[in-house]
Every structure is written in structure tokens, then in C-alpha cells.
Amino acid sequence: MESVMARKMWRTLEPYHGLVYFAPEATAAYEALGVVGFDGYFASRAAAMGAVPAEVVVATFFNFNPAVVRHAIPGAWDVATPAQLLAARVEGIDAALRRATGDLLDDPGVARAAELARTAADACTAAGRPLYAAHAGLPWPEPAHLALWHAVTLLREFRGDGHLACLVDAGLDGIDALVVHAASGEVPRAALQTSRHWDDGAWDASVERLQSRGLVDGSGAFTEAGTALRQHIEDRTDELALGTWRALGEEGCDELRSLVRPLSKAIVASGTFGIR
């Protein structure tokens, strides 16, 4: 039951954080610094870790083709400092949230949501969670809608770090994780393959490896064993994130979801996720 709550929280909160990856306002802010195109995604999200080498980003972002990471990193650090990129990221999400949610940001409930989300985020632990730990070291932005975004970012990266640990434990590498995701039917192969910049040869080689393990068939569809492994990974990911939601309590979780849900719905309805 708690795992179900953890998944519900993630699904409700994710659009509020994820907007930054698709918002043209954020892209424009990075490009104003000279970091253009997809490079802005890697540089802005990795900037919390400092001017790290490409291999650190490959490891923590996990399922992207390393070549596209190396196109961005470390070159981005020669163009803009991590501090500049972090400031641009906040500038971009501020503008994007205002556009996508409009007057909803003026609701007093946003401040309450920020308070609740921060309580949950304060229960996160840094051990084994590199992206969470990096973002946890950043100052809390103001006003309330940005504090809420930062808290949701911490919760999202905390969960994501745990998810990567589960994938590694299952013996999956970055592209294997994408093939498994596609086999679930949640996201089409084309979307995953294109957005993570893997070619057909690499994808087909992963399908072959997973087929040899009895997890997918020749077409990349799940076998019974593959379905079970995927479910185990998702359940364990939820379990590893439960501490944050236990700290908030069931009533607090329900309240936070009710406050953020209208904002997330407005963001999805804005069409921004289809812009990039």
C-alpha cells in the first residue's frame, strides 16, 4: 500500500519538475550563455555537481548514449560556469511555470505545498544518491513556487538515484533499461531511442542480450520473466523512496497531491512537453 502511495506521489509531482527539460524559456536561458541545443539539458542538470567530467554525467544520467553526453560535457564548462547555468535554470523554470500555470501560482496553497514538499525532501538521505546530494547542497530559491520546484527536484532526483541502483542490481545497463521500458508499453521505442540518441544497431544488440537472458523475445516484447523483473524494479524503486513519504505521513501526502495536482494538470495541458 505504501508503495502505491510512493508511485502516486511521483506521478503527481513529476510534471512540476519535468517542465524544465522541455520549456523553451529554459533553453533560451542556456543559449543566452552560449550553451546551445541538447547540451543545455546535460549542463544545467549536471551543474549542481560542479564542473564534473563527462564520465560522471554518463554514470548519473545512465541511459543516454555516452557520445551525446561527451558532446556537451566538459565543453559546456568552457562556455559557462556551473553557477551561471544553475541561475539560468531557475530563471527558465520561473518563466515556464508562470506561463504554463498562470494565476495558479498566486494561490496561497502553493506556499503550503512548498512547506509540505520540503518536509518530505528533508527526510531524504545522501548516501548512494549522488544527483540528490548535489542538488541538496544548493540554496533554496524564492518565492514559494520556486521553493516547491526545488523540493520536488530533490524528491525526484532522490527517487531517480534509487531507481538507477535497482537497474544496476538487475544487471541492466543504460540502453537495456530503455529496451525494458519500451517492452512495458508505457513509451514507444522510437521516443526512447531518439531522445536518448541510440542507433538501431545498439538497440538491437540490447534486445539480443536481453533475449539471451529470457527477458524479451526477438521483437523486444516481454516474456513472463521480463514482466516480473520490470515489476520488481518498479516496486523496489518505490520502496527505496518510502522514507520521504513516511516522514510526511498519509494525510500530508494526500494534501500535497491535492495541492500540486492542479498545477501539474495545467503544465500537461500547456502542451510544453510536446515542444522539444
PASEBA-1860 file (N, C-alpha, C; in nm, 3 decimals):
! residues 276
1> MESVMARK> 0.082/-0.120/0.000/0.000/0.000/0.000/0.086/0.126/0.000 ~ 0.194/0.123/0.082/0.284/0.237/0.084/0.352/0.257/-0.050 ~ 0.386/0.146/-0.117/0.449/0.158/-0.248/0.357/0.225/-0.348 ~ 0.229/0.196/-0.338/0.131/0.260/-0.425/0.131/0.410/-0.400 ~ 0.138/0.450/-0.274/0.142/0.591/-0.240/0.266/0.658/-0.299 ~ 0.381/0.591/-0.287/0.505/0.647/-0.341/0.494/0.670/-0.491 ~ 0.432/0.577/-0.562/0.418/0.592/-0.707/0.320/0.703/-0.742 ~ 0.214/0.713/-0.665/0.117/0.820/-0.688/0.181/0.957/-0.667
9> MWRTLEPY> 0.262/0.968/-0.563/0.329/1.095/-0.536/0.420/1.132/-0.653 ~ 0.497/1.035/-0.701/0.588/1.062/-0.812/0.511/1.107/-0.937 ~ 0.403/1.039/-0.968/0.328/1.072/-1.090/0.264/1.210/-1.081 ~ 0.218/1.247/-0.963/0.155/1.378/-0.947/0.258/1.490/-0.952 ~ 0.372/1.470/-0.889/0.472/1.576/-0.878/0.561/1.590/-1.000 ~ 0.581/1.483/-1.075/0.680/1.482/-1.184/0.662/1.595/-1.285 ~ 0.540/1.625/-1.333/0.529/1.734/-1.431/0.579/1.868/-1.379 ~ 0.563/1.892/-1.249/0.605/2.021/-1.194/0.757/2.035/-1.202
17> HGLVYFAP> 0.828/1.927/-1.185/0.974/1.931/-1.204/1.010/1.920/-1.351 ~ 0.952/1.822/-1.420/0.995/1.787/-1.555/0.976/1.896/-1.658 ~ 0.893/1.995/-1.628/0.872/2.107/-1.720/1.003/2.171/-1.763 ~ 1.100/2.176/-1.673/1.226/2.245/-1.702/1.300/2.182/-1.818 ~ 1.278/2.054/-1.845/1.352/1.986/-1.952/1.294/2.013/-2.090 ~ 1.176/2.068/-2.097/1.110/2.090/-2.224/1.080/2.237/-2.251 ~ 1.088/2.321/-2.148/1.045/2.460/-2.160/1.138/2.541/-2.250 ~ 1.084/2.609/-2.349/1.168/2.694/-2.434/1.233/2.807/-2.355
25> EATAAYEA> 1.168/2.846/-2.244/1.227/2.951/-2.161/1.361/2.906/-2.102 ~ 1.368/2.780/-2.060/1.493/2.727/-2.005/1.599/2.715/-2.115 ~ 1.559/2.663/-2.230/1.652/2.651/-2.342/1.710/2.787/-2.380 ~ 1.624/2.890/-2.383/1.669/3.025/-2.418/1.766/3.079/-2.315 ~ 1.744/3.048/-2.188/1.833/3.095/-2.082/1.972/3.033/-2.095 ~ 1.978/2.904/-2.132/2.108/2.839/-2.150/2.176/2.893/-2.276 ~ 2.100/2.911/-2.380/2.158/2.959/-2.505/2.210/3.101/-2.492 ~ 2.148/3.180/-2.403/2.198/3.315/-2.377/2.338/3.312/-2.318
33> LGVVGFDG> 2.373/3.200/-2.255/2.507/3.182/-2.200/2.603/3.120/-2.302 ~ 2.547/3.073/-2.415/2.628/3.009/-2.517/2.625/2.859/-2.517 ~ 2.539/2.800/-2.432/2.524/2.654/-2.428/2.397/2.621/-2.505 ~ 2.413/2.564/-2.623/2.301/2.554/-2.715/2.248/2.412/-2.728 ~ 2.122/2.403/-2.771/2.059/2.276/-2.801/2.052/2.182/-2.682 ~ 2.068/2.052/-2.711/2.056/1.948/-2.609/2.167/1.957/-2.505 ~ 2.275/2.026/-2.539/2.384/2.043/-2.444/2.334/2.111/-2.316 ~ 2.235/2.199/-2.332/2.182/2.270/-2.217/2.119/2.179/-2.114
41> YFASRAAA> 2.057/2.072/-2.161/1.997/1.976/-2.068/2.103/1.915/-1.978 ~ 2.208/1.862/-2.038/2.312/1.795/-1.960/2.383/1.893/-1.868 ~ 2.420/2.009/-1.921/2.496/2.105/-1.842/2.414/2.161/-1.726 ~ 2.287/2.191/-1.750/2.206/2.253/-1.645/2.172/2.154/-1.534 ~ 2.146/2.031/-1.569/2.111/1.931/-1.467/2.237/1.883/-1.393 ~ 2.349/1.875/-1.464/2.473/1.830/-1.401/2.541/1.940/-1.322 ~ 2.505/2.065/-1.346/2.576/2.179/-1.287/2.578/2.175/-1.135 ~ 2.477/2.113/-1.074/2.475/2.103/-0.927/2.595/2.025/-0.875
49> MGAVPAEV> 2.652/1.939/-0.958/2.768/1.859/-0.917/2.899/1.933/-0.939 ~ 2.892/2.052/-1.000/3.013/2.125/-1.034/3.061/2.090/-1.174 ~ 3.179/2.136/-1.209/3.232/2.114/-1.344/3.291/1.973/-1.356 ~ 3.202/1.875/-1.349/3.245/1.735/-1.349/3.279/1.689/-1.491 ~ 3.361/1.584/-1.505/3.390/1.528/-1.637/3.270/1.453/-1.694 ~ 3.277/1.423/-1.821/3.166/1.357/-1.890/3.130/1.224/-1.827 ~ 3.229/1.148/-1.780/3.200/1.016/-1.727/3.111/1.020/-1.604 ~ 3.120/1.126/-1.526/3.032/1.140/-1.410/2.888/1.159/-1.457
57> VVATFFNF> 2.869/1.236/-1.562/2.735/1.258/-1.616/2.683/1.131/-1.682 ~ 2.768/1.059/-1.753/2.728/0.931/-1.811/2.677/0.838/-1.701 ~ 2.748/0.833/-1.590/2.712/0.743/-1.481/2.582/0.784/-1.413 ~ 2.563/0.912/-1.388/2.447/0.956/-1.311/2.322/0.976/-1.395 ~ 2.339/1.001/-1.524/2.222/1.016/-1.612/2.183/0.881/-1.673 ~ 2.278/0.791/-1.684/2.262/0.647/-1.704/2.220/0.601/-1.842 ~ 2.105/0.646/-1.893/2.052/0.580/-2.013/2.072/0.658/-2.143 ~ 2.153/0.763/-2.139/2.184/0.836/-2.261/2.308/0.777/-2.328
65> NPAVVRHA> 2.310/0.784/-2.459/2.429/0.744/-2.533/2.546/0.830/-2.483 ~ 2.654/0.767/-2.437/2.767/0.846/-2.386/2.819/0.949/-2.485 ~ 2.805/0.923/-2.615/2.855/1.016/-2.715/2.784/1.151/-2.707 ~ 2.654/1.150/-2.681/2.580/1.276/-2.675/2.613/1.351/-2.546 ~ 2.646/1.276/-2.442/2.692/1.341/-2.319/2.825/1.409/-2.342 ~ 2.916/1.339/-2.409/3.050/1.394/-2.432/3.047/1.513/-2.529 ~ 2.941/1.523/-2.608/2.925/1.640/-2.694/2.903/1.765/-2.609 ~ 2.837/1.745/-2.495/2.803/1.859/-2.408/2.907/1.885/-2.300
73> IPGAWDVA> 2.960/1.776/-2.245/3.047/1.784/-2.127/3.184/1.726/-2.162 ~ 3.294/1.793/-2.130/3.306/1.912/-2.045/3.303/2.045/-2.119 ~ 3.275/2.044/-2.251/3.280/2.168/-2.327/3.194/2.280/-2.271 ~ 3.078/2.243/-2.213/2.989/2.346/-2.159/3.056/2.428/-2.051 ~ 3.147/2.366/-1.975/3.213/2.438/-1.865/3.311/2.543/-1.918 ~ 3.351/2.531/-2.044/3.438/2.633/-2.104/3.357/2.755/-2.148 ~ 3.225/2.736/-2.159/3.138/2.843/-2.208/3.069/2.916/-2.092 ~ 3.025/2.838/-1.993/2.954/2.895/-1.879/2.990/2.818/-1.753
81> TPAQLLAA> 2.991/2.886/-1.641/3.021/2.819/-1.515/2.898/2.744/-1.466 ~ 2.917/2.642/-1.382/2.801/2.576/-1.323/2.708/2.673/-1.252 ~ 2.762/2.772/-1.182/2.679/2.869/-1.111/2.592/2.948/-1.209 ~ 2.647/2.986/-1.322/2.568/3.059/-1.423/2.457/2.971/-1.479 ~ 2.487/2.845/-1.502/2.386/2.755/-1.557/2.276/2.726/-1.456 ~ 2.312/2.714/-1.330/2.211/2.693/-1.226/2.118/2.815/-1.216 ~ 2.175/2.934/-1.224/2.093/3.055/-1.220/2.001/3.061/-1.342 ~ 2.054/3.023/-1.458/1.973/3.022/-1.580/1.860/2.920/-1.569
89> RVEGIDAA> 1.888/2.809/-1.504/1.785/2.705/-1.488/1.669/2.757/-1.403 ~ 1.701/2.824/-1.294/1.595/2.880/-1.209/1.519/2.989/-1.285 ~ 1.591/3.072/-1.357/1.527/3.176/-1.438/1.431/3.113/-1.539 ~ 1.478/3.006/-1.605/1.395/2.942/-1.707/1.272/2.876/-1.649 ~ 1.285/2.805/-1.536/1.169/2.737/-1.480/1.071/2.838/-1.421 ~ 1.121/2.948/-1.369/1.032/3.052/-1.318/0.942/3.103/-1.430 ~ 1.001/3.138/-1.542/0.923/3.187/-1.655/0.829/3.080/-1.710 ~ 0.877/2.957/-1.717/0.796/2.849/-1.772/0.676/2.817/-1.683
97> LRRATGDL> 0.698/2.815/-1.552/0.586/2.788/-1.460/0.482/2.898/-1.468 ~ 0.527/3.022/-1.479/0.433/3.134/-1.488/0.351/3.124/-1.616 ~ 0.415/3.085/-1.725/0.341/3.071/-1.849/0.244/2.954/-1.844 ~ 0.290/2.841/-1.794/0.211/2.718/-1.800/0.098/2.713/-1.699 ~ 0.116/2.777/-1.584/0.014/2.765/-1.478/-0.061/2.894/-1.451 ~ -0.011/3.006/-1.500/-0.083/3.132/-1.487/-0.112/3.173/-1.344 ~ -0.238/3.209/-1.319/-0.277/3.260/-1.188/-0.270/3.154/-1.077 ~ -0.257/3.027/-1.114/-0.250/2.922/-1.012/-0.131/2.943/-0.918
105> LDDPGVAR> -0.026/3.007/-0.967/0.092/3.029/-0.883/0.065/3.130/-0.772 ~ -0.042/3.209/-0.787/-0.076/3.308/-0.685/-0.161/3.251/-0.573 ~ -0.203/3.127/-0.587/-0.287/3.064/-0.485/-0.206/3.042/-0.357 ~ -0.262/3.073/-0.240/-0.192/3.050/-0.113/-0.151/2.905/-0.092 ~ -0.222/2.814/-0.161/-0.189/2.673/-0.147/-0.051/2.638/-0.198 ~ 0.009/2.721/-0.284/0.143/2.694/-0.334/0.244/2.700/-0.221 ~ 0.229/2.798/-0.132/0.320/2.808/-0.017/0.305/2.687/0.075 ~ 0.183/2.642/0.094/0.159/2.524/0.176/0.220/2.401/0.110
113> AAELARTA> 0.204/2.390/-0.021/0.264/2.276/-0.093/0.415/2.277/-0.080 ~ 0.475/2.396/-0.087/0.620/2.407/-0.073/0.663/2.361/0.066 ~ 0.586/2.397/0.167/0.617/2.356/0.304/0.611/2.204/0.319 ~ 0.507/2.145/0.265/0.492/2.000/0.274/0.601/1.928/0.196 ~ 0.629/1.975/0.076/0.731/1.910/-0.007/0.868/1.922/0.057 ~ 0.893/2.033/0.124/1.023/2.048/0.191/1.034/1.952/0.309 ~ 0.925/1.929/0.379/0.927/1.832/0.488/0.966/1.694/0.436 ~ 0.908/1.657/0.323/0.943/1.528/0.262/1.087/1.526/0.216
121> ADACTAAG> 1.131/1.635/0.151/1.267/1.641/0.100/1.370/1.637/0.212 ~ 1.336/1.696/0.325/1.429/1.696/0.439/1.453/1.555/0.493 ~ 1.365/1.461/0.458/1.381/1.323/0.505/1.468/1.241/0.411 ~ 1.508/1.297/0.297/1.596/1.226/0.206/1.735/1.212/0.268 ~ 1.805/1.107/0.231/1.941/1.085/0.278/2.036/1.082/0.160 ~ 2.160/1.127/0.183/2.253/1.147/0.072/2.330/1.022/0.031 ~ 2.346/0.926/0.122/2.431/0.811/0.092/2.385/0.736/-0.032 ~ 2.474/0.722/-0.130/2.441/0.649/-0.251/2.347/0.721/-0.345
129> RPLYAAHA> 2.325/0.852/-0.322/2.230/0.929/-0.405/2.301/1.054/-0.459 ~ 2.388/1.039/-0.557/2.473/1.150/-0.600/2.399/1.270/-0.657 ~ 2.300/1.248/-0.744/2.230/1.364/-0.800/2.145/1.433/-0.694 ~ 2.081/1.356/-0.609/2.008/1.418/-0.498/2.104/1.499/-0.412 ~ 2.216/1.440/-0.372/2.309/1.507/-0.281/2.360/1.637/-0.341 ~ 2.389/1.636/-0.470/2.437/1.758/-0.536/2.333/1.868/-0.529 ~ 2.209/1.835/-0.560/2.103/1.936/-0.559/2.065/1.978/-0.418 ~ 2.082/1.889/-0.322/2.052/1.923/-0.183/2.147/2.028/-0.129
137> GLPWPEPA> 2.265/2.040/-0.190/2.361/2.139/-0.147/2.336/2.278/-0.201 ~ 2.235/2.293/-0.288/2.205/2.424/-0.346/2.117/2.505/-0.251 ~ 2.124/2.637/-0.258/2.037/2.721/-0.174/1.891/2.708/-0.218 ~ 1.800/2.725/-0.124/1.658/2.721/-0.156/1.616/2.850/-0.224 ~ 1.553/2.840/-0.340/1.511/2.960/-0.411/1.380/3.016/-0.354 ~ 1.352/3.138/-0.387/1.225/3.204/-0.353/1.170/3.265/-0.480 ~ 1.038/3.288/-0.487/0.933/3.268/-0.386/0.885/3.124/-0.377 ~ 0.762/3.107/-0.324/0.713/2.974/-0.287/0.708/2.878/-0.405
145> HLALWHAV> 0.669/2.925/-0.523/0.657/2.830/-0.635/0.793/2.776/-0.678 ~ 0.898/2.854/-0.656/1.033/2.805/-0.686/1.084/2.715/-0.574 ~ 1.049/2.745/-0.450/1.084/2.655/-0.340/1.016/2.520/-0.359 ~ 0.891/2.523/-0.405/0.820/2.398/-0.433/0.891/2.322/-0.545 ~ 0.931/2.392/-0.649/1.001/2.326/-0.760/1.131/2.264/-0.712 ~ 1.205/2.334/-0.627/1.331/2.280/-0.577/1.307/2.156/-0.491 ~ 1.206/2.161/-0.406/1.175/2.044/-0.322/1.137/1.925/-0.408 ~ 1.055/1.948/-0.510/1.015/1.839/-0.599/1.137/1.787/-0.676
153> TLLREFRG> 1.229/1.875/-0.711/1.352/1.834/-0.777/1.432/1.740/-0.687 ~ 1.445/1.775/-0.560/1.518/1.689/-0.467/1.452/1.552/-0.456 ~ 1.320/1.551/-0.443/1.248/1.425/-0.431/1.262/1.342/-0.558 ~ 1.260/1.408/-0.671/1.271/1.340/-0.799/1.410/1.279/-0.818 ~ 1.513/1.356/-0.786/1.649/1.305/-0.803/1.677/1.195/-0.701 ~ 1.622/1.206/-0.581/1.638/1.101/-0.480/1.579/0.970/-0.530 ~ 1.459/0.978/-0.581/1.395/0.858/-0.635/1.473/0.804/-0.755 ~ 1.519/0.895/-0.841/1.592/0.853/-0.960/1.722/0.782/-0.927
161> DGHLACLV> 1.795/0.834/-0.829/1.918/0.767/-0.786/1.889/0.624/-0.740 ~ 1.781/0.609/-0.665/1.744/0.475/-0.619/1.705/0.385/-0.734 ~ 1.637/0.442/-0.832/1.596/0.364/-0.949/1.718/0.311/-1.025 ~ 1.820/0.395/-1.041/1.941/0.351/-1.109/2.009/0.237/-1.035 ~ 2.007/0.245/-0.902/2.065/0.135/-0.823/1.991/0.005/-0.849 ~ 1.859/0.013/-0.863/1.779/-0.106/-0.891/1.809/-0.162/-1.029 ~ 1.829/-0.074/-1.127/1.863/-0.119/-1.262/1.998/-0.189/-1.264 ~ 2.096/-0.130/-1.196/2.228/-0.191/-1.191/2.220/-0.326/-1.121
169> DAGLDGID> 2.145/-0.332/-1.012/2.129/-0.458/-0.938/2.065/-0.565/-1.026 ~ 1.980/-0.523/-1.120/1.915/-0.618/-1.210/2.003/-0.656/-1.329 ~ 2.123/-0.601/-1.335/2.214/-0.634/-1.444/2.181/-0.564/-1.574 ~ 2.119/-0.447/-1.565/2.082/-0.373/-1.685/2.173/-0.251/-1.700 ~ 2.219/-0.227/-1.822/2.293/-0.104/-1.847/2.195/0.001/-1.902 ~ 2.248/0.115/-1.946/2.161/0.225/-1.987/2.064/0.191/-2.098 ~ 2.114/0.134/-2.207/2.024/0.103/-2.318/1.934/-0.015/-2.285 ~ 1.984/-0.110/-2.205/1.897/-0.220/-2.162/1.775/-0.166/-2.087
177> ALVVHAAS> 1.798/-0.065/-2.003/1.689/-0.006/-1.928/1.584/0.053/-2.021 ~ 1.629/0.112/-2.132/1.535/0.169/-2.229/1.456/0.060/-2.301 ~ 1.524/-0.048/-2.337/1.456/-0.159/-2.405/1.350/-0.219/-2.313 ~ 1.384/-0.232/-2.186/1.288/-0.283/-2.088/1.170/-0.187/-2.072 ~ 1.201/-0.058/-2.072/1.094/0.043/-2.063/1.002/0.033/-2.183 ~ 1.059/0.020/-2.302/0.977/0.008/-2.423/0.893/-0.119/-2.419 ~ 0.950/-0.227/-2.367/0.876/-0.353/-2.360/0.755/-0.343/-2.269 ~ 0.758/-0.250/-2.174/0.643/-0.232/-2.085/0.525/-0.172/-2.157
185> GEVPRAAL> 0.549/-0.109/-2.272/0.441/-0.046/-2.347/0.408/0.095/-2.302 ~ 0.479/0.147/-2.202/0.448/0.280/-2.150/0.494/0.391/-2.244 ~ 0.608/0.370/-2.310/0.664/0.469/-2.402/0.713/0.394/-2.526 ~ 0.682/0.443/-2.646/0.725/0.373/-2.767/0.877/0.369/-2.782 ~ 0.924/0.264/-2.847/1.068/0.251/-2.874/1.122/0.376/-2.941 ~ 1.052/0.426/-3.042/1.104/0.540/-3.119/1.130/0.660/-3.030 ~ 1.041/0.687/-2.936/1.058/0.803/-2.848/1.178/0.786/-2.757 ~ 1.193/0.667/-2.701/1.305/0.642/-2.610/1.438/0.640/-2.685
193> QTSRHWDD> 1.440/0.574/-2.798/1.563/0.560/-2.876/1.609/0.696/-2.928 ~ 1.516/0.776/-2.979/1.552/0.906/-3.034/1.595/1.004/-2.926 ~ 1.520/1.009/-2.816/1.551/1.108/-2.713/1.681/1.079/-2.640 ~ 1.722/0.950/-2.639/1.847/0.912/-2.573/1.960/0.887/-2.672 ~ 1.930/0.908/-2.801/2.032/0.909/-2.906/2.104/0.775/-2.925 ~ 2.027/0.665/-2.927/2.084/0.534/-2.957/2.043/0.493/-3.099 ~ 2.136/0.433/-3.174/2.103/0.389/-3.309/2.042/0.249/-3.307 ~ 1.995/0.206/-3.423/1.927/0.076/-3.432/2.020/-0.039/-3.395
201> GAWDASVE> 2.147/-0.028/-3.433/2.241/-0.136/-3.404/2.256/-0.158/-3.254 ~ 2.270/-0.050/-3.180/2.286/-0.061/-3.035/2.157/-0.115/-2.972 ~ 2.044/-0.067/-3.021/1.916/-0.113/-2.967/1.897/-0.262/-2.991 ~ 1.921/-0.304/-3.115/1.902/-0.445/-3.149/1.998/-0.536/-3.072 ~ 2.119/-0.487/-3.048/2.215/-0.566/-2.969/2.167/-0.583/-2.826 ~ 2.103/-0.481/-2.772/2.047/-0.491/-2.637/1.932/-0.591/-2.634 ~ 1.846/-0.586/-2.735/1.736/-0.683/-2.743/1.792/-0.825/-2.746 ~ 1.899/-0.844/-2.821/1.960/-0.977/-2.830/2.013/-1.022/-2.694
209> RLQSRGLV> 2.079/-0.931/-2.623/2.131/-0.966/-2.490/2.018/-1.002/-2.394 ~ 1.914/-0.921/-2.395/1.803/-0.945/-2.304/1.726/-1.072/-2.343 ~ 1.723/-1.102/-2.473/1.659/-1.225/-2.517/1.738/-1.346/-2.467 ~ 1.869/-1.336/-2.467/1.951/-1.447/-2.418/1.931/-1.471/-2.269 ~ 1.885/-1.368/-2.198/1.854/-1.382/-2.056/1.709/-1.425/-2.032 ~ 1.634/-1.440/-2.140/1.496/-1.483/-2.127/1.400/-1.373/-2.083 ~ 1.441/-1.246/-2.103/1.359/-1.135/-2.055/1.268/-1.077/-2.163 ~ 1.310/-1.086/-2.290/1.228/-1.040/-2.402/1.236/-1.143/-2.513
217> DGSGAFTE> 1.143/-1.132/-2.607/1.151/-1.219/-2.724/1.224/-1.145/-2.836 ~ 1.228/-1.202/-2.953/1.303/-1.144/-3.063/1.254/-1.008/-3.108 ~ 1.129/-0.977/-3.080/1.073/-0.848/-3.119/1.091/-0.742/-3.010 ~ 1.146/-0.784/-2.897/1.164/-0.689/-2.787/1.048/-0.686/-2.691 ~ 0.950/-0.775/-2.709/0.835/-0.780/-2.617/0.870/-0.864/-2.495 ~ 0.811/-0.831/-2.381/0.841/-0.902/-2.258/0.802/-1.049/-2.263 ~ 0.886/-1.130/-2.203/0.847/-1.265/-2.163/0.788/-1.254/-2.023 ~ 0.743/-1.363/-1.968/0.692/-1.362/-1.831/0.801/-1.321/-1.733
225> AGTALRQH> 0.922/-1.368/-1.755/1.034/-1.332/-1.667/1.066/-1.184/-1.677 ~ 1.056/-1.129/-1.797/1.082/-0.987/-1.815/0.979/-0.901/-1.745 ~ 0.854/-0.940/-1.755/0.747/-0.868/-1.685/0.770/-0.869/-1.535 ~ 0.810/-0.983/-1.483/0.835/-0.995/-1.339/0.954/-0.909/-1.296 ~ 1.059/-0.907/-1.378/1.175/-0.825/-1.343/1.140/-0.678/-1.343 ~ 1.068/-0.635/-1.444/1.027/-0.495/-1.452/0.945/-0.455/-1.329 ~ 0.852/-0.542/-1.290/0.769/-0.512/-1.174/0.852/-0.505/-1.047 ~ 0.949/-0.595/-1.037/1.037/-0.594/-0.920/1.116/-0.463/-0.912
233> IEDRTDEL> 1.168/-0.418/-1.025/1.245/-0.293/-1.028/1.157/-0.176/-0.985 ~ 1.036/-0.169/-1.038/0.947/-0.058/-1.004/0.907/-0.063/-0.857 ~ 0.876/-0.181/-0.808/0.836/-0.193/-0.667/0.952/-0.157/-0.574 ~ 1.071/-0.204/-0.608/1.186/-0.175/-0.523/1.221/-0.026/-0.528 ~ 1.206/0.036/-0.644/1.228/0.181/-0.654/1.135/0.255/-0.560 ~ 1.008/0.215/-0.559/0.911/0.277/-0.468/0.951/0.256/-0.322 ~ 0.993/0.135/-0.291/1.030/0.104/-0.152/1.147/0.190/-0.105 ~ 1.243/0.213/-0.194/1.361/0.291/-0.157/1.330/0.439/-0.139
241> ALGTWRAL> 1.213/0.482/-0.188/1.172/0.622/-0.175/1.075/0.644/-0.061 ~ 1.038/0.538/0.008/0.929/0.548/0.107/0.961/0.635/0.227 ~ 1.087/0.644/0.265/1.122/0.720/0.384/1.075/0.864/0.377 ~ 1.082/0.923/0.259/1.040/1.063/0.244/0.890/1.079/0.269 ~ 0.813/0.984/0.220/0.667/0.994/0.232/0.620/0.953/0.371 ~ 0.691/0.863/0.435/0.658/0.830/0.573/0.679/0.950/0.663 ~ 0.780/1.029/0.633/0.806/1.149/0.713/0.693/1.248/0.701 ~ 0.630/1.251/0.586/0.519/1.344/0.564/0.388/1.290/0.619
249> GEEGCDEL> 0.374/1.158/0.619/0.251/1.096/0.668/0.144/1.089/0.562 ~ 0.049/0.999/0.582/-0.055/0.979/0.480/-0.137/1.105/0.456 ~ -0.174/1.174/0.562/-0.254/1.295/0.545/-0.174/1.404/0.473 ~ -0.046/1.416/0.510/0.038/1.514/0.443/0.058/1.483/0.296 ~ 0.074/1.355/0.265/0.089/1.314/0.125/-0.037/1.346/0.046 ~ -0.152/1.314/0.103/-0.277/1.343/0.034/-0.295/1.493/0.012 ~ -0.257/1.571/0.113/-0.270/1.717/0.099/-0.176/1.770/-0.009 ~ -0.053/1.723/-0.009/0.042/1.769/-0.109/-0.004/1.733/-0.249
257> RSLVRPLS> -0.052/1.612/-0.268/-0.102/1.572/-0.400/-0.217/1.660/-0.444 ~ -0.308/1.690/-0.352/-0.425/1.770/-0.388/-0.385/1.913/-0.425 ~ -0.279/1.963/-0.364/-0.235/2.099/-0.393/-0.155/2.108/-0.524 ~ -0.078/2.005/-0.553/0.007/2.009/-0.673/-0.068/1.961/-0.797 ~ -0.168/1.878/-0.779/-0.238/1.820/-0.894/-0.288/1.926/-0.994 ~ -0.353/2.035/-0.950/-0.398/2.135/-1.048/-0.281/2.199/-1.124 ~ -0.169/2.218/-1.057/-0.053/2.275/-1.123/0.002/2.179/-1.229 ~ 0.013/2.052/-1.193/0.064/1.953/-1.288/-0.030/1.937/-1.407
265> KAIVASGT> -0.159/1.938/-1.380/-0.256/1.927/-1.490/-0.243/2.046/-1.585 ~ -0.224/2.165/-1.531/-0.209/2.284/-1.614/-0.081/2.276/-1.698 ~ 0.025/2.223/-1.638/0.150/2.209/-1.711/0.134/2.111/-1.827 ~ 0.072/1.998/-1.802/0.049/1.900/-1.908/-0.039/1.960/-2.017 ~ -0.144/2.032/-1.976/-0.237/2.092/-2.071/-0.172/2.203/-2.154 ~ -0.063/2.261/-2.104/0.003/2.371/-2.176/0.068/2.325/-2.305 ~ 0.089/2.194/-2.320/0.149/2.140/-2.440/0.300/2.151/-2.444 ~ 0.362/2.197/-2.337/0.506/2.219/-2.337/0.584/2.090/-2.356
273> FGIR> 0.531/1.979/-2.304/0.604/1.853/-2.314/0.615/1.805/-2.459 ~ 0.540/1.865/-2.547/0.549/1.828/-2.688/0.632/1.926/-2.770 ~ 0.689/2.029/-2.702/0.760/2.133/-2.777/0.893/2.083/-2.829 ~ 0.969/2.006/-2.747/1.103/1.963/-2.790/1.096/1.834/-2.871
END
